[in-house]
Amino acid sequence: MGRFDDRAAIVTGGALGIGGGCARRLAGDGASVLIVDINEESGLETVKEIRAAGGKVELMIGDVANESVAFDMVEKSMSLFGRLDLLIQNAYGGGSDTAGSAVDVTQQAWSKGMDLLVGALYLGAKFGVPAMEESGADPNFEPPVWGGAGRRHGARPRENVGRIVNMSSVHGLLNAPRSLIYESGKAAVIGLTRQMAVDFGPMGITVNAIAPGHIVTERGDEMWNEVGNDAGFKLFEIQYPVRRTGIPADIANAVGFLCSNEASFINGQILAVDGGLSIQLQEDIVMDTKDYIVSNPHLRTHFDNKPEKSDRW
Ligand SMILES: NC(=O)c1ccc[n+]([C@@H]2O[C@H](COP(=O)([O-])OP(=O)(O)OC[C@H]3O[C@@H](n4cnc5c(N)ncnc54)[C@H](O)[C@@H]3O)[C@@H](O)[C@H]2O)c1
């Protein structure tokens, strides 16, 4: 039996990248998955792949920053699968107008960025939480016998009714220069996650966030092939204590755990899945990598196609 048999999941931005990895993981563990994405071509490919592996999956095309799309995706999960249990809020596409400080970015880009980075997560919960409540607890969940020294009073609290996992980033924990929209948005995801954890915990719905480090997705791979080289990629890897960057499956494994019944006492947490990147002291890592950079003057990373490189020294 799969750990998500008889459970239904929505994965936003599930056509590609981290979301694609999450959709494959949840479907592989038995969930019926609804992918919601703006990219039909990649969405259909991922659906084909999941079905070929025996998974249950459907695709809905739509921009999750729109209220009507957020409403429809929840309706669709209820009508197709009869329930909603797991909501993975992952969609984000960036854009050429998102870089810059408060002085640089337009108000239009700011609002559009916040609508997707933060607004879509609010909308997903707004419509998703009542559907999770209506669906009720995992039908296969057997509550363990209480072993709390007789201190448990009254009825058991609701448990394993639903899970929301929001995609933040190490950029929500630490700030990179000239990235106002992304860094503010990903930090807001952390605040929103904690608030929702407090609001929905009593309903048996846990809300957590994941803060991935550098995850090489299909798009990331293209970008590295276009602009970077092996020496540049190694520069990224040596900044990670585990000496590698991530792949979508690393994040999908964490999402799978947070969605499982084993994680029912984990709520409102921000799990950095970054090989230890964000717990290092920056001064030391910069000094350690200096020698590597000096001895590899031809290294190139995807940062080399950023028009606005630092000129502050
Ligand atoms: N890849 C990384 O290194 C990394 C690191 C930290 C956090 N993240 C976060 O993880 C999430 C996924 O990133 P990724 O690298 O897999 O991205 P990606 O570009 O590979 O995939 C994103 C998916 O979201 C879809 N999408 C974009 N805008 C959408 C919208 N408005 N409505 C519906 N779907 C939309 C895209 O079509 C695509 O399928 C994002 O929230 C990103 O900020 C990524």
The ligand as a Tripos MOL2 file, in Angstrom:
@<TRIPOS>MOLECULE
LIG
   44    48     1     0     0
SMALL
NO_CHARGES

@<TRIPOS>ATOM
      1 N1         15.3490   25.7120   -8.5540 N.am      1 LIG1
      2 C1         15.8610   26.2810   -7.4860 C.2       1 LIG1
      3 O1         17.0970   26.3550   -7.3300 O.2       1 LIG1
      4 C2         14.9680   26.8420   -6.4230 C.ar      1 LIG1
      5 C3         15.5680   27.1950   -5.2080 C.ar      1 LIG1
      6 C4         14.7650   27.6990   -4.1800 C.ar      1 LIG1
      7 C5         13.3980   27.8220   -4.3700 C.ar      1 LIG1
      8 N2         12.8380   27.4820   -5.5620 N.ar      1 LIG1
      9 C6         11.3950   27.6470   -5.7030 C.3       1 LIG1
     10 O2         10.8310   26.4010   -6.0770 O.3       1 LIG1
     11 C7          9.6940   26.6230   -6.9080 C.3       1 LIG1
     12 C8          9.8580   25.8820   -8.2110 C.3       1 LIG1
     13 O3         11.0440   26.3310   -8.8370 O.3       1 LIG1
     14 P1         11.6810   25.5790  -10.0740 P.3       1 LIG1
     15 O4         13.1070   25.9100  -10.0740 O.co2     1 LIG1
     16 O5         11.2400   24.1780  -10.1000 O.co2     1 LIG1
     17 O6         11.0110   26.3890  -11.2650 O.3       1 LIG1
     18 P2         10.7200   25.9480  -12.7910 P.3       1 LIG1
     19 O7         10.7270   27.1900  -13.5730 O.co2     1 LIG1
     20 O8         11.5930   24.8300  -13.2000 O.co2     1 LIG1
     21 O9          9.2260   25.4030  -12.6960 O.3       1 LIG1
     22 C9          8.2070   26.2570  -12.2790 C.3       1 LIG1
     23 C10         6.8910   25.7510  -12.8020 C.3       1 LIG1
     24 O10         5.8800   26.6920  -12.3960 O.3       1 LIG1
     25 C11         5.0690   26.9990  -13.5110 C.3       1 LIG1
     26 N3          4.4700   28.3240  -13.3220 N.ar      1 LIG1
     27 C12         5.0960   29.5320  -13.3900 C.ar      1 LIG1
     28 N4          4.2310   30.5240  -13.1620 N.ar      1 LIG1
     29 C13         3.0250   29.9330  -12.9450 C.ar      1 LIG1
     30 C14         1.7460   30.4380  -12.6450 C.ar      1 LIG1
     31 N5          1.5210   31.7520  -12.5380 N.pl3     1 LIG1
     32 N6          0.7170   29.5500  -12.4830 N.ar      1 LIG1
     33 C15         0.9390   28.2170  -12.6110 C.ar      1 LIG1
     34 N7          2.1360   27.6960  -12.8930 N.ar      1 LIG1
     35 C16         3.1740   28.5370  -13.0560 C.ar      1 LIG1
     36 C17         6.0220   26.9170  -14.7050 C.3       1 LIG1
     37 O11         5.3120   26.7750  -15.9190 O.3       1 LIG1
     38 C18         6.8560   25.7070  -14.3460 C.3       1 LIG1
     39 O12         6.2480   24.5100  -14.7650 O.3       1 LIG1
     40 C19         9.5630   28.1340   -7.0600 C.3       1 LIG1
     41 O13         8.6840   28.6230   -6.0800 O.3       1 LIG1
     42 C20        10.9750   28.6260   -6.7720 C.3       1 LIG1
     43 O14        10.9940   29.9320   -6.3190 O.3       1 LIG1
     44 C21        13.6090   27.0060   -6.6000 C.ar      1 LIG1
@<TRIPOS>BOND
     1     1     2 1
     2     2     3 2
     3     2     4 1
     4     4     5 ar
     5     4    44 ar
     6     5     6 ar
     7     6     7 ar
     8     7     8 ar
     9     8     9 1
    10     8    44 ar
    11     9    10 1
    12     9    42 1
    13    10    11 1
    14    11    12 1
    15    11    40 1
    16    12    13 1
    17    13    14 1
    18    14    15 2
    19    14    16 1
    20    14    17 1
    21    17    18 1
    22    18    19 2
    23    18    20 1
    24    18    21 1
    25    21    22 1
    26    22    23 1
    27    23    24 1
    28    23    38 1
    29    24    25 1
    30    25    26 1
    31    25    36 1
    32    26    27 ar
    33    26    35 ar
    34    27    28 ar
    35    28    29 ar
    36    29    30 ar
    37    29    35 ar
    38    30    31 1
    39    30    32 ar
    40    32    33 ar
    41    33    34 ar
    42    34    35 ar
    43    36    37 1
    44    36    38 1
    45    38    39 1
    46    40    41 1
    47    40    42 1
    48    42    43 1
@<TRIPOS>SUBSTRUCTURE
     1 LIG1         1 GROUP 0 **** ****
